[in-house]
Amino acid sequence: MIERLLNFLDSSPVNFWAVKNIADELENSGFQRINASQPIPQIAAGDKFFVTKNDSSIYAFEIGSEPIADAGFHMICAHCDSPTFRIKPNAEMICEGDIVKLNTEVYGGPIMSTWFDRPLTLAGRVLLRGDDPLHPETRLLHIRRPLLQISNLAIHFNRQVNDGVKLSKQKDMLPIIAVIEDELERNGLLMRTIAEELFVEQKDILDFDLYLADATPACTFGLHNEFISSGRLDDLSMCQAGLDALLLSEPSATTKVLAIFDNEETGSQTKQGAASPFLASMLKRIAANQSGSEEAFYQGVERGFMISADNAHAWHPNYSDKYDPTNHPKLGGGPVIKFNAAQKYASDAASAAIFAEICREAGVPCQKFVNHSDVAGGSTLGNILASSIPVQGVDMGAAILAMHSCRETGSVYDHDYCVRAFRRFYEM
């Protein structure tokens, strides 16, 4: 199971690739791809299908043996985007010595210093000219070799670097990609590279969504290989756990939903984000298709439950003062239920009790996280999604270190625990 996670992390450098890989797994497991612009085919118990939005979010459904109005929805939600750097248009910047760097902008909230002095590459999607201007061709790009690097300034020019340095997003975070060797490389170097990688004509490239990605493979480490080191554990590990649970789970009375959203790291306010009405509209269409009435959707929501799966902060042995004194989860201690009095998480006593019982029935330990009252925390999918689908739910995740670093650290045991808990939830 851990090898599956490591392979998924390596093959999913950005959101678009994560969605493609999940879609491929679903299709190989008997799920039918449907198009949201077309009527939903007549559904029956046991039917399995999925739909994508913007190539960067994906929603899978397995219809239960009981009507949705009676058995409800069992939903697991996660997100496939992670903090990184987006390549700007007209990105090449030719410097003295004919060194070329690329102009970037920050996506989400990365720990910027962790991106220095490591091999990086490019990944994302490229839009090509097609037969219809309204429907350009989409091709995914992942250059599978080290291509760029953001280099630090030597300590000799910055003696205070170990005392903390304020980084400029515009000045300091620009990666070098090449030294120009001839005049042909002086113009259009990036577009030419894209064209060569995709075996297309440069003139046919209309635009792109490209991002920096760590080129170092995911791995396990530790005396017992008990830790996971990789970029994008937040939140691809929960995407993979939800997918494995869906594919491994036995048929049940309830309708299973796996929703993988985009743009959580920038607030979810997009057509493919958790704040979009897209998932709610799909559930309404499915419920109406089954029952002939949209009323079944509202009944299914009231009888349903949502697990918002987004990773949590593990206790860091070097910074114990940053954590709540009585609620700081540890690596390897099991899934973490997240609480917040300001309602940044969907969890309350009722939903937390339900999830804790799910873990108990799965034979999995369970932990709780609350922010230190003097340290502000982040938000996640649960409370955002509840504004369009008022379903009872819990916010949880696996505990990780260095959240939003270029490489985060998780636990092998926690990933297994989450899959087991999710599978039990789907089978209830």
Secondary structure, 3 states (H helix, E strand, C coil): CHHHHHHHHHHCCCHHHHHHHHHHHHHHCCCEECCCCCCCCCCCCCCEEEEEECCCEEEEEECCCCCHHHHCEEEEEEECCCCEEEEEEEEEEECHHHEEEEEEEEECCCCHHHHECCCEEEEEEEEECCCCCCCCEEEEEECCCCCEEECCCCHHHCCCHHHCCCCCCCCCCCCEEEECCCHHHCCCHHHHHHHHHHCCCHHHEEEEEEEEEECCCCEEECCCCCEEEECCHHHHHHHHHHHHHHHHCCCCCCEEEEEEECCHHHCCCCCCCCCCCHHHHHHHHHHHHHHCCCHHHHHHHHCCEEEEECCEECCCCCCHHHECCCCCCCCCCCCEEEECCCCCCCCCHHHHHHHHHHHHHHCCCCEEEEECCCCCCCCCHHHHHCCCCCCCEEEEECEEECCCCCCEEEEHHHHHHHHHHHHHHHHC
